[in-house]
Amino acid sequence: MSTSTSVKVKPLGDRVLIKHVDEDEQVRDGIIIPDSAKEKPQEAEVFALGTGAKDSDGNAIEFNVKIGDRVLTSKYGGTEVKIDGDTYLLVREDDILGIIES
């Protein structure tokens, strides 16, 4: 349960700090779609892990994700935070839908 060295934030509990992966600018038939009309990306990269959740006996529950994993998240979950000019999301591990394997 460690944090990324590039981000100086350590989430608490079962929270995970992620950053959405920017998709290439969407162009359809030569028309650029404005940011307000684009769907939120669901693919993100894990940047930091929290301190971990505890079970009913007080034992630490291991995270299923690790720093650097590419994951799929729900479109509208999490809390948006700005750190050093970059936008990240704090989500609970339960809000992560899956890990993208390469």
Gaussian input, Z-matrix of N, CA and C with variables (Angstrom, degrees):
# hf/3-21g

backbone

0 1
 N
 C     1     B1
 C     2     B2     1     A1
 N     3     B3     2     A2     1     D1
 C     4     B4     3     A3     2     D2
 C     5     B5     4     A4     3     D3
 N     6     B6     5     A5     4     D4
 C     7     B7     6     A6     5     D5
 C     8     B8     7     A7     6     D6
 N     9     B9     8     A8     7     D7
 C    10    B10     9     A9     8     D8
 C    11    B11    10    A10     9     D9
 N    12    B12    11    A11    10    D10
 C    13    B13    12    A12    11    D11
 C    14    B14    13    A13    12    D12
 N    15    B15    14    A14    13    D13
 C    16    B16    15    A15    14    D14
 C    17    B17    16    A16    15    D15
 N    18    B18    17    A17    16    D16
 C    19    B19    18    A18    17    D17
 C    20    B20    19    A19    18    D18
 N    21    B21    20    A20    19    D19
 C    22    B22    21    A21    20    D20
 C    23    B23    22    A22    21    D21
 N    24    B24    23    A23    22    D22
 C    25    B25    24    A24    23    D23
 C    26    B26    25    A25    24    D24
 N    27    B27    26    A26    25    D25
 C    28    B28    27    A27    26    D26
 C    29    B29    28    A28    27    D27
 N    30    B30    29    A29    28    D28
 C    31    B31    30    A30    29    D29
 C    32    B32    31    A31    30    D30
 N    33    B33    32    A32    31    D31
 C    34    B34    33    A33    32    D32
 C    35    B35    34    A34    33    D33
 N    36    B36    35    A35    34    D34
 C    37    B37    36    A36    35    D35
 C    38    B38    37    A37    36    D36
 N    39    B39    38    A38    37    D37
 C    40    B40    39    A39    38    D38
 C    41    B41    40    A40    39    D39
 N    42    B42    41    A41    40    D40
 C    43    B43    42    A42    41    D41
 C    44    B44    43    A43    42    D42
 N    45    B45    44    A44    43    D43
 C    46    B46    45    A45    44    D44
 C    47    B47    46    A46    45    D45
 N    48    B48    47    A47    46    D46
 C    49    B49    48    A48    47    D47
 C    50    B50    49    A49    48    D48
 N    51    B51    50    A50    49    D49
 C    52    B52    51    A51    50    D50
 C    53    B53    52    A52    51    D51
 N    54    B54    53    A53    52    D52
 C    55    B55    54    A54    53    D53
 C    56    B56    55    A55    54    D54
 N    57    B57    56    A56    55    D55
 C    58    B58    57    A57    56    D56
 C    59    B59    58    A58    57    D57
 N    60    B60    59    A59    58    D58
 C    61    B61    60    A60    59    D59
 C    62    B62    61    A61    60    D60
 N    63    B63    62    A62    61    D61
 C    64    B64    63    A63    62    D62
 C    65    B65    64    A64    63    D63
 N    66    B66    65    A65    64    D64
 C    67    B67    66    A66    65    D65
 C    68    B68    67    A67    66    D66
 N    69    B69    68    A68    67    D67
 C    70    B70    69    A69    68    D68
 C    71    B71    70    A70    69    D69
 N    72    B72    71    A71    70    D70
 C    73    B73    72    A72    71    D71
 C    74    B74    73    A73    72    D72
 N    75    B75    74    A74    73    D73
 C    76    B76    75    A75    74    D74
 C    77    B77    76    A76    75    D75
 N    78    B78    77    A77    76    D76
 C    79    B79    78    A78    77    D77
 C    80    B80    79    A79    78    D78
 N    81    B81    80    A80    79    D79
 C    82    B82    81    A81    80    D80
 C    83    B83    82    A82    81    D81
 N    84    B84    83    A83    82    D82
 C    85    B85    84    A84    83    D83
 C    86    B86    85    A85    84    D84
 N    87    B87    86    A86    85    D85
 C    88    B88    87    A87    86    D86
 C    89    B89    88    A88    87    D87
 N    90    B90    89    A89    88    D88
 C    91    B91    90    A90    89    D89
 C    92    B92    91    A91    90    D90
 N    93    B93    92    A92    91    D91
 C    94    B94    93    A93    92    D92
 C    95    B95    94    A94    93    D93
 N    96    B96    95    A95    94    D94
 C    97    B97    96    A96    95    D95
 C    98    B98    97    A97    96    D96
 N    99    B99    98    A98    97    D97
 C   100   B100    99    A99    98    D98
 C   101   B101   100   A100    99    D99
 N   102   B102   101   A101   100   D100
 C   103   B103   102   A102   101   D101
 C   104   B104   103   A103   102   D102
 N   105   B105   104   A104   103   D103
 C   106   B106   105   A105   104   D104
 C   107   B107   106   A106   105   D105
 N   108   B108   107   A107   106   D106
 C   109   B109   108   A108   107   D107
 C   110   B110   109   A109   108   D108
 N   111   B111   110   A110   109   D109
 C   112   B112   111   A111   110   D110
 C   113   B113   112   A112   111   D111
 N   114   B114   113   A113   112   D112
 C   115   B115   114   A114   113   D113
 C   116   B116   115   A115   114   D114
 N   117   B117   116   A116   115   D115
 C   118   B118   117   A117   116   D116
 C   119   B119   118   A118   117   D117
 N   120   B120   119   A119   118   D118
 C   121   B121   120   A120   119   D119
 C   122   B122   121   A121   120   D120
 N   123   B123   122   A122   121   D121
 C   124   B124   123   A123   122   D122
 C   125   B125   124   A124   123   D123
 N   126   B126   125   A125   124   D124
 C   127   B127   126   A126   125   D125
 C   128   B128   127   A127   126   D126
 N   129   B129   128   A128   127   D127
 C   130   B130   129   A129   128   D128
 C   131   B131   130   A130   129   D129
 N   132   B132   131   A131   130   D130
 C   133   B133   132   A132   131   D131
 C   134   B134   133   A133   132   D132
 N   135   B135   134   A134   133   D133
 C   136   B136   135   A135   134   D134
 C   137   B137   136   A136   135   D135
 N   138   B138   137   A137   136   D136
 C   139   B139   138   A138   137   D137
 C   140   B140   139   A139   138   D138
 N   141   B141   140   A140   139   D139
 C   142   B142   141   A141   140   D140
 C   143   B143   142   A142   141   D141
 N   144   B144   143   A143   142   D142
 C   145   B145   144   A144   143   D143
 C   146   B146   145   A145   144   D144
 N   147   B147   146   A146   145   D145
 C   148   B148   147   A147   146   D146
 C   149   B149   148   A148   147   D147
 N   150   B150   149   A149   148   D148
 C   151   B151   150   A150   149   D149
 C   152   B152   151   A151   150   D150
 N   153   B153   152   A152   151   D151
 C   154   B154   153   A153   152   D152
 C   155   B155   154   A154   153   D153
 N   156   B156   155   A155   154   D154
 C   157   B157   156   A156   155   D155
 C   158   B158   157   A157   156   D156
 N   159   B159   158   A158   157   D157
 C   160   B160   159   A159   158   D158
 C   161   B161   160   A160   159   D159
 N   162   B162   161   A161   160   D160
 C   163   B163   162   A162   161   D161
 C   164   B164   163   A163   162   D162
 N   165   B165   164   A164   163   D163
 C   166   B166   165   A165   164   D164
 C   167   B167   166   A166   165   D165
 N   168   B168   167   A167   166   D166
 C   169   B169   168   A168   167   D167
 C   170   B170   169   A169   168   D168
 N   171   B171   170   A170   169   D169
 C   172   B172   171   A171   170   D170
 C   173   B173   172   A172   171   D171
 N   174   B174   173   A173   172   D172
 C   175   B175   174   A174   173   D173
 C   176   B176   175   A175   174   D174
 N   177   B177   176   A176   175   D175
 C   178   B178   177   A177   176   D176
 C   179   B179   178   A178   177   D177
 N   180   B180   179   A179   178   D178
 C   181   B181   180   A180   179   D179
 C   182   B182   181   A181   180   D180
 N   183   B183   182   A182   181   D181
 C   184   B184   183   A183   182   D182
 C   185   B185   184   A184   183   D183
 N   186   B186   185   A185   184   D184
 C   187   B187   186   A186   185   D185
 C   188   B188   187   A187   186   D186
 N   189   B189   188   A188   187   D187
 C   190   B190   189   A189   188   D188
 C   191   B191   190   A190   189   D189
 N   192   B192   191   A191   190   D190
 C   193   B193   192   A192   191   D191
 C   194   B194   193   A193   192   D192
 N   195   B195   194   A194   193   D193
 C   196   B196   195   A195   194   D194
 C   197   B197   196   A196   195   D195
 N   198   B198   197   A197   196   D196
 C   199   B199   198   A198   197   D197
 C   200   B200   199   A199   198   D198
 N   201   B201   200   A200   199   D199
 C   202   B202   201   A201   200   D200
 C   203   B203   202   A202   201   D201
 N   204   B204   203   A203   202   D202
 C   205   B205   204   A204   203   D203
 C   206   B206   205   A205   204   D204
 N   207   B207   206   A206   205   D205
 C   208   B208   207   A207   206   D206
 C   209   B209   208   A208   207   D207
 N   210   B210   209   A209   208   D208
 C   211   B211   210   A210   209   D209
 C   212   B212   211   A211   210   D210
 N   213   B213   212   A212   211   D211
 C   214   B214   213   A213   212   D212
 C   215   B215   214   A214   213   D213
 N   216   B216   215   A215   214   D214
 C   217   B217   216   A216   215   D215
 C   218   B218   217   A217   216   D216
 N   219   B219   218   A218   217   D217
 C   220   B220   219   A219   218   D218
 C   221   B221   220   A220   219   D219
 N   222   B222   221   A221   220   D220
 C   223   B223   222   A222   221   D221
 C   224   B224   223   A223   222   D222
 N   225   B225   224   A224   223   D223
 C   226   B226   225   A225   224   D224
 C   227   B227   226   A226   225   D225
 N   228   B228   227   A227   226   D226
 C   229   B229   228   A228   227   D227
 C   230   B230   229   A229   228   D228
 N   231   B231   230   A230   229   D229
 C   232   B232   231   A231   230   D230
 C   233   B233   232   A232   231   D231
 N   234   B234   233   A233   232   D232
 C   235   B235   234   A234   233   D233
 C   236   B236   235   A235   234   D234
 N   237   B237   236   A236   235   D235
 C   238   B238   237   A237   236   D236
 C   239   B239   238   A238   237   D237
 N   240   B240   239   A239   238   D238
 C   241   B241   240   A240   239   D239
 C   242   B242   241   A241   240   D240
 N   243   B243   242   A242   241   D241
 C   244   B244   243   A243   242   D242
 C   245   B245   244   A244   243   D243
 N   246   B246   245   A245   244   D244
 C   247   B247   246   A246   245   D245
 C   248   B248   247   A247   246   D246
 N   249   B249   248   A248   247   D247
 C   250   B250   249   A249   248   D248
 C   251   B251   250   A250   249   D249
 N   252   B252   251   A251   250   D250
 C   253   B253   252   A252   251   D251
 C   254   B254   253   A253   252   D252
 N   255   B255   254   A254   253   D253
 C   256   B256   255   A255   254   D254
 C   257   B257   256   A256   255   D255
 N   258   B258   257   A257   256   D256
 C   259   B259   258   A258   257   D257
 C   260   B260   259   A259   258   D258
 N   261   B261   260   A260   259   D259
 C   262   B262   261   A261   260   D260
 C   263   B263   262   A262   261   D261
 N   264   B264   263   A263   262   D262
 C   265   B265   264   A264   263   D263
 C   266   B266   265   A265   264   D264
 N   267   B267   266   A266   265   D265
 C   268   B268   267   A267   266   D266
 C   269   B269   268   A268   267   D267
 N   270   B270   269   A269   268   D268
 C   271   B271   270   A270   269   D269
 C   272   B272   271   A271   270   D270
 N   273   B273   272   A272   271   D271
 C   274   B274   273   A273   272   D272
 C   275   B275   274   A274   273   D273
 N   276   B276   275   A275   274   D274
 C   277   B277   276   A276   275   D275
 C   278   B278   277   A277   276   D276
 N   279   B279   278   A278   277   D277
 C   280   B280   279   A279   278   D278
 C   281   B281   280   A280   279   D279
 N   282   B282   281   A281   280   D280
 C   283   B283   282   A282   281   D281
 C   284   B284   283   A283   282   D282
 N   285   B285   284   A284   283   D283
 C   286   B286   285   A285   284   D284
 C   287   B287   286   A286   285   D285
 N   288   B288   287   A287   286   D286
 C   289   B289   288   A288   287   D287
 C   290   B290   289   A289   288   D288
 N   291   B291   290   A290   289   D289
 C   292   B292   291   A291   290   D290
 C   293   B293   292   A292   291   D291
 N   294   B294   293   A293   292   D292
 C   295   B295   294   A294   293   D293
 C   296   B296   295   A295   294   D294
 N   297   B297   296   A296   295   D295
 C   298   B298   297   A297   296   D296
 C   299   B299   298   A298   297   D297
 N   300   B300   299   A299   298   D298
 C   301   B301   300   A300   299   D299
 C   302   B302   301   A301   300   D300
 N   303   B303   302   A302   301   D301
 C   304   B304   303   A303   302   D302
 C   305   B305   304   A304   303   D303

   B1=1.4351
   B2=1.5135
   B3=1.2982
   B4=1.4485
   B5=1.5105
   B6=1.3119
   B7=1.4516
   B8=1.5056
   B9=1.2969
   B10=1.4539
   B11=1.5254
   B12=1.3103
   B13=1.4537
   B14=1.5167
   B15=1.3242
   B16=1.4545
   B17=1.5250
   B18=1.3124
   B19=1.4560
   B20=1.5253
   B21=1.3215
   B22=1.4575
   B23=1.5266
   B24=1.3054
   B25=1.4605
   B26=1.5173
   B27=1.3232
   B28=1.4636
   B29=1.5272
   B30=1.3316
   B31=1.4656
   B32=1.5283
   B33=1.3089
   B34=1.4614
   B35=1.5240
   B36=1.3182
   B37=1.4604
   B38=1.5103
   B39=1.3328
   B40=1.4641
   B41=1.5240
   B42=1.3231
   B43=1.4622
   B44=1.5309
   B45=1.3367
   B46=1.4606
   B47=1.5196
   B48=1.3480
   B49=1.4563
   B50=1.5227
   B51=1.3362
   B52=1.4628
   B53=1.5247
   B54=1.3141
   B55=1.4660
   B56=1.5199
   B57=1.3354
   B58=1.4617
   B59=1.5141
   B60=1.3175
   B61=1.4597
   B62=1.5176
   B63=1.3386
   B64=1.4621
   B65=1.5110
   B66=1.3202
   B67=1.4584
   B68=1.5199
   B69=1.3084
   B70=1.4577
   B71=1.5151
   B72=1.3352
   B73=1.4574
   B74=1.5266
   B75=1.3218
   B76=1.4575
   B77=1.5274
   B78=1.3189
   B79=1.4571
   B80=1.5243
   B81=1.3116
   B82=1.4653
   B83=1.5173
   B84=1.3007
   B85=1.4672
   B86=1.5230
   B87=1.3450
   B88=1.4522
   B89=1.5243
   B90=1.3221
   B91=1.4677
   B92=1.5233
   B93=1.3303
   B94=1.4586
   B95=1.5219
   B96=1.3162
   B97=1.4582
   B98=1.5272
   B99=1.3416
   B100=1.4654
   B101=1.5273
   B102=1.3488
   B103=1.4622
   B104=1.5238
   B105=1.3222
   B106=1.4603
   B107=1.5307
   B108=1.3424
   B109=1.4632
   B110=1.5275
   B111=1.3279
   B112=1.4568
   B113=1.5155
   B114=1.3144
   B115=1.4610
   B116=1.5160
   B117=1.3211
   B118=1.4570
   B119=1.5201
   B120=1.3228
   B121=1.4631
   B122=1.5172
   B123=1.3230
   B124=1.4569
   B125=1.5189
   B126=1.3181
   B127=1.4571
   B128=1.5222
   B129=1.3340
   B130=1.4625
   B131=1.5212
   B132=1.3427
   B133=1.4611
   B134=1.5212
   B135=1.3299
   B136=1.4638
   B137=1.5273
   B138=1.3522
   B139=1.4590
   B140=1.5253
   B141=1.3300
   B142=1.4601
   B143=1.5253
   B144=1.3272
   B145=1.4617
   B146=1.5237
   B147=1.3216
   B148=1.4535
   B149=1.5178
   B150=1.3037
   B151=1.4628
   B152=1.5115
   B153=1.3214
   B154=1.4603
   B155=1.5116
   B156=1.3011
   B157=1.4656
   B158=1.5263
   B159=1.3191
   B160=1.4695
   B161=1.5221
   B162=1.3340
   B163=1.4602
   B164=1.5274
   B165=1.3119
   B166=1.4691
   B167=1.5281
   B168=1.3336
   B169=1.4675
   B170=1.5255
   B171=1.3300
   B172=1.4548
   B173=1.5128
   B174=1.3305
   B175=1.4623
   B176=1.5265
   B177=1.3290
   B178=1.4642
   B179=1.5240
   B180=1.3309
   B181=1.4627
   B182=1.5200
   B183=1.3175
   B184=1.4581
   B185=1.5315
   B186=1.3307
   B187=1.4627
   B188=1.5272
   B189=1.3413
   B190=1.4601
   B191=1.5204
   B192=1.3363
   B193=1.4619
   B194=1.5167
   B195=1.3361
   B196=1.4592
   B197=1.5297
   B198=1.3136
   B199=1.4619
   B200=1.5290
   B201=1.3372
   B202=1.4633
   B203=1.5142
   B204=1.3440
   B205=1.4687
   B206=1.5198
   B207=1.3249
   B208=1.4653
   B209=1.5186
   B210=1.3308
   B211=1.4563
   B212=1.5259
   B213=1.3232
   B214=1.4635
   B215=1.5206
   B216=1.3285
   B217=1.4630
   B218=1.5235
   B219=1.3231
   B220=1.4535
   B221=1.5302
   B222=1.3175
   B223=1.4597
   B224=1.5210
   B225=1.3244
   B226=1.4613
   B227=1.5235
   B228=1.3244
   B229=1.4534
   B230=1.5128
   B231=1.3187
   B232=1.4550
   B233=1.5116
   B234=1.3256
   B235=1.4548
   B236=1.5169
   B237=1.3280
   B238=1.4578
   B239=1.5185
   B240=1.3406
   B241=1.4651
   B242=1.5251
   B243=1.3439
   B244=1.4639
   B245=1.5147
   B246=1.3350
   B247=1.4536
   B248=1.5233
   B249=1.3195
   B250=1.4700
   B251=1.5274
   B252=1.3279
   B253=1.4570
   B254=1.5174
   B255=1.3281
   B256=1.4634
   B257=1.5209
   B258=1.3211
   B259=1.4560
   B260=1.5209
   B261=1.3249
   B262=1.4644
   B263=1.5167
   B264=1.3150
   B265=1.4594
   B266=1.5221
   B267=1.3211
   B268=1.4621
   B269=1.5165
   B270=1.3252
   B271=1.4632
   B272=1.5229
   B273=1.3129
   B274=1.4578
   B275=1.5265
   B276=1.3103
   B277=1.4611
   B278=1.5300
   B279=1.3195
   B280=1.4751
   B281=1.5259
   B282=1.3598
   B283=1.4628
   B284=1.5251
   B285=1.3306
   B286=1.4637
   B287=1.5268
   B288=1.3276
   B289=1.4617
   B290=1.5264
   B291=1.3246
   B292=1.4582
   B293=1.5042
   B294=1.3144
   B295=1.4640
   B296=1.5339
   B297=1.3358
   B298=1.4555
   B299=1.5187
   B300=1.3097
   B301=1.4695
   B302=1.5174
   B303=1.3253
   B304=1.4723
   B305=1.4965
   A1=109.66
   A2=114.03
   A3=119.16
   A4=109.56
   A5=115.78
   A6=119.89
   A7=109.85
   A8=115.59
   A9=121.50
   A10=109.28
   A11=117.53
   A12=120.61
   A13=112.40
   A14=119.17
   A15=120.84
   A16=112.76
   A17=118.96
   A18=122.84
   A19=108.00
   A20=115.54
   A21=119.77
   A22=111.21
   A23=116.46
   A24=122.54
   A25=107.63
   A26=116.67
   A27=121.02
   A28=106.85
   A29=117.20
   A30=119.86
   A31=110.38
   A32=115.89
   A33=121.32
   A34=110.60
   A35=115.90
   A36=121.55
   A37=111.76
   A38=115.55
   A39=120.61
   A40=112.32
   A41=116.43
   A42=119.93
   A43=111.14
   A44=113.96
   A45=122.35
   A46=107.04
   A47=116.89
   A48=121.95
   A49=107.79
   A50=116.22
   A51=121.44
   A52=109.69
   A53=114.84
   A54=120.69
   A55=106.84
   A56=115.53
   A57=119.48
   A58=110.63
   A59=114.72
   A60=122.33
   A61=106.87
   A62=116.17
   A63=120.13
   A64=110.05
   A65=115.05
   A66=119.87
   A67=108.10
   A68=116.90
   A69=119.73
   A70=108.66
   A71=115.59
   A72=120.71
   A73=109.72
   A74=115.67
   A75=120.56
   A76=110.21
   A77=115.69
   A78=120.74
   A79=107.37
   A80=115.72
   A81=120.72
   A82=108.54
   A83=116.07
   A84=121.86
   A85=111.85
   A86=117.14
   A87=121.36
   A88=114.30
   A89=117.64
   A90=121.20
   A91=108.57
   A92=116.07
   A93=120.63
   A94=108.30
   A95=115.47
   A96=120.59
   A97=108.47
   A98=118.86
   A99=120.60
   A100=111.58
   A101=115.87
   A102=121.27
   A103=112.27
   A104=117.44
   A105=120.21
   A106=112.88
   A107=117.06
   A108=120.82
   A109=112.72
   A110=117.21
   A111=120.33
   A112=110.33
   A113=114.95
   A114=119.62
   A115=109.00
   A116=115.76
   A117=119.91
   A118=108.75
   A119=117.45
   A120=118.59
   A121=110.29
   A122=116.10
   A123=120.55
   A124=111.13
   A125=117.19
   A126=120.37
   A127=109.31
   A128=116.03
   A129=120.76
   A130=109.56
   A131=114.10
   A132=120.97
   A133=108.50
   A134=116.26
   A135=121.91
   A136=108.65
   A137=116.46
   A138=121.64
   A139=113.41
   A140=118.49
   A141=120.19
   A142=109.68
   A143=115.42
   A144=122.02
   A145=109.19
   A146=114.88
   A147=120.54
   A148=113.12
   A149=114.37
   A150=121.03
   A151=111.88
   A152=117.52
   A153=122.25
   A154=113.28
   A155=115.56
   A156=122.50
   A157=108.41
   A158=115.68
   A159=121.98
   A160=108.69
   A161=116.33
   A162=119.74
   A163=109.23
   A164=117.50
   A165=121.58
   A166=113.02
   A167=117.50
   A168=121.32
   A169=112.35
   A170=117.50
   A171=121.25
   A172=114.29
   A173=117.46
   A174=121.26
   A175=110.24
   A176=116.06
   A177=121.17
   A178=110.01
   A179=115.29
   A180=121.77
   A181=106.93
   A182=117.11
   A183=122.73
   A184=110.74
   A185=116.14
   A186=121.38
   A187=109.79
   A188=116.19
   A189=122.13
   A190=111.45
   A191=116.85
   A192=121.75
   A193=108.74
   A194=115.48
   A195=120.18
   A196=108.66
   A197=116.10
   A198=120.97
   A199=108.93
   A200=115.01
   A201=120.73
   A202=113.75
   A203=117.81
   A204=120.57
   A205=110.59
   A206=116.20
   A207=122.26
   A208=106.30
   A209=116.25
   A210=120.62
   A211=110.78
   A212=115.04
   A213=122.61
   A214=107.91
   A215=115.95
   A216=120.43
   A217=109.71
   A218=115.08
   A219=118.99
   A220=108.33
   A221=117.67
   A222=121.64
   A223=113.38
   A224=117.39
   A225=118.79
   A226=113.44
   A227=118.26
   A228=120.51
   A229=112.12
   A230=116.09
   A231=122.13
   A232=114.23
   A233=114.20
   A234=122.95
   A235=108.51
   A236=115.84
   A237=121.13
   A238=110.02
   A239=117.04
   A240=122.34
   A241=108.95
   A242=115.90
   A243=120.82
   A244=107.81
   A245=115.44
   A246=122.18
   A247=107.39
   A248=116.54
   A249=121.84
   A250=112.02
   A251=117.35
   A252=121.92
   A253=115.01
   A254=118.17
   A255=121.55
   A256=110.05
   A257=116.98
   A258=121.93
   A259=109.85
   A260=115.72
   A261=123.53
   A262=108.28
   A263=115.67
   A264=121.69
   A265=108.68
   A266=115.75
   A267=121.76
   A268=106.61
   A269=116.60
   A270=121.39
   A271=109.00
   A272=115.93
   A273=119.89
   A274=107.32
   A275=116.34
   A276=118.71
   A277=110.68
   A278=117.46
   A279=121.09
   A280=112.79
   A281=117.11
   A282=120.77
   A283=112.42
   A284=116.32
   A285=120.40
   A286=107.58
   A287=115.73
   A288=121.16
   A289=113.51
   A290=116.54
   A291=119.21
   A292=112.07
   A293=115.45
   A294=122.96
   A295=107.38
   A296=116.24
   A297=121.42
   A298=107.30
   A299=115.81
   A300=120.09
   A301=108.76
   A302=115.39
   A303=118.45
   A304=111.86
   D1=85.33
   D2=-177.19
   D3=-125.93
   D4=171.22
   D5=178.47
   D6=-113.94
   D7=159.86
   D8=177.68
   D9=-69.08
   D10=144.91
   D11=-179.69
   D12=-74.03
   D13=-22.82
   D14=-177.58
   D15=-81.06
   D16=-18.86
   D17=179.78
   D18=-116.71
   D19=125.77
   D20=-175.74
   D21=-96.59
   D22=50.40
   D23=177.47
   D24=-132.82
   D25=132.48
   D26=175.98
   D27=-115.43
   D28=108.70
   D29=177.59
   D30=-62.32
   D31=157.98
   D32=178.26
   D33=-104.48
   D34=155.52
   D35=176.90
   D36=61.09
   D37=-139.74
   D38=-176.95
   D39=-92.19
   D40=25.27
   D41=-179.42
   D42=-85.42
   D43=152.18
   D44=-177.92
   D45=-130.92
   D46=134.27
   D47=176.46
   D48=-93.23
   D49=120.92
   D50=-178.48
   D51=-126.82
   D52=160.78
   D53=174.87
   D54=-132.26
   D55=128.03
   D56=179.88
   D57=-65.29
   D58=142.09
   D59=177.53
   D60=-82.96
   D61=124.93
   D62=179.88
   D63=-69.92
   D64=127.99
   D65=175.07
   D66=-84.31
   D67=154.50
   D68=176.32
   D69=-59.27
   D70=149.20
   D71=-178.88
   D72=-56.23
   D73=129.93
   D74=-176.44
   D75=-80.52
   D76=122.86
   D77=178.14
   D78=-127.70
   D79=128.26
   D80=177.93
   D81=-126.13
   D82=120.40
   D83=178.65
   D84=51.96
   D85=38.69
   D86=177.60
   D87=81.41
   D88=1.49
   D89=-179.77
   D90=-102.21
   D91=125.87
   D92=177.62
   D93=-85.23
   D94=126.99
   D95=-178.49
   D96=-83.93
   D97=125.81
   D98=-179.03
   D99=-65.91
   D100=154.63
   D101=-178.53
   D102=-54.69
   D103=-35.86
   D104=-177.43
   D105=-66.32
   D106=-22.16
   D107=-178.92
   D108=-97.76
   D109=-7.48
   D110=-178.94
   D111=-79.22
   D112=149.13
   D113=174.50
   D114=-75.56
   D115=149.85
   D116=175.82
   D117=-67.39
   D118=138.19
   D119=178.13
   D120=-69.49
   D121=148.35
   D122=179.19
   D123=-105.13
   D124=-9.93
   D125=-179.70
   D126=-93.95
   D127=133.82
   D128=-178.15
   D129=-144.15
   D130=165.39
   D131=176.60
   D132=-113.80
   D133=139.89
   D134=179.60
   D135=-81.68
   D136=126.36
   D137=-179.65
   D138=-109.21
   D139=-27.19
   D140=-179.98
   D141=-157.56
   D142=149.42
   D143=178.24
   D144=-113.28
   D145=149.44
   D146=178.72
   D147=-75.42
   D148=-168.34
   D149=-179.26
   D150=-78.72
   D151=-14.88
   D152=175.98
   D153=101.96
   D154=149.56
   D155=177.30
   D156=-84.37
   D157=162.88
   D158=178.00
   D159=-120.45
   D160=145.44
   D161=175.20
   D162=-83.36
   D163=-176.74
   D164=-175.69
   D165=-64.42
   D166=-20.54
   D167=178.05
   D168=-93.40
   D169=0.02
   D170=179.55
   D171=88.40
   D172=6.55
   D173=178.46
   D174=-82.36
   D175=142.33
   D176=-179.82
   D177=-67.77
   D178=138.68
   D179=175.38
   D180=-100.33
   D181=124.60
   D182=-177.10
   D183=-70.25
   D184=142.88
   D185=176.18
   D186=-70.59
   D187=148.01
   D188=175.09
   D189=-88.17
   D190=-16.93
   D191=179.91
   D192=-110.93
   D193=162.78
   D194=176.39
   D195=-135.43
   D196=164.26
   D197=179.63
   D198=-59.86
   D199=134.15
   D200=-179.51
   D201=97.11
   D202=-14.73
   D203=178.40
   D204=-64.44
   D205=144.38
   D206=169.23
   D207=-94.59
   D208=128.21
   D209=-174.24
   D210=-130.39
   D211=163.04
   D212=172.74
   D213=-106.86
   D214=134.30
   D215=-179.57
   D216=-125.37
   D217=165.69
   D218=174.34
   D219=-69.06
   D220=153.69
   D221=-173.28
   D222=-65.29
   D223=-35.99
   D224=-170.50
   D225=-121.71
   D226=21.17
   D227=-179.80
   D228=-90.71
   D229=167.29
   D230=173.04
   D231=88.35
   D232=172.99
   D233=178.50
   D234=-116.51
   D235=123.26
   D236=-178.60
   D237=-77.09
   D238=132.01
   D239=176.54
   D240=-133.08
   D241=146.61
   D242=176.73
   D243=-107.88
   D244=128.44
   D245=179.62
   D246=-131.59
   D247=119.15
   D248=179.55
   D249=51.37
   D250=39.82
   D251=176.73
   D252=84.01
   D253=-7.61
   D254=177.76
   D255=-100.54
   D256=148.84
   D257=-179.99
   D258=-101.50
   D259=126.44
   D260=179.08
   D261=-123.24
   D262=169.74
   D263=173.63
   D264=-124.93
   D265=138.25
   D266=170.19
   D267=-100.83
   D268=118.16
   D269=179.98
   D270=-128.06
   D271=156.32
   D272=171.35
   D273=-77.63
   D274=150.77
   D275=-179.36
   D276=-58.09
   D277=-31.17
   D278=178.15
   D279=-63.10
   D280=-21.94
   D281=179.66
   D282=-80.95
   D283=-8.51
   D284=177.09
   D285=-85.28
   D286=123.40
   D287=-173.51
   D288=-84.77
   D289=-28.37
   D290=-178.44
   D291=-177.57
   D292=165.06
   D293=177.94
   D294=-105.34
   D295=132.32
   D296=178.65
   D297=-86.93
   D298=119.54
   D299=179.61
   D300=-94.04
   D301=140.28
   D302=-178.54
   D303=-105.33

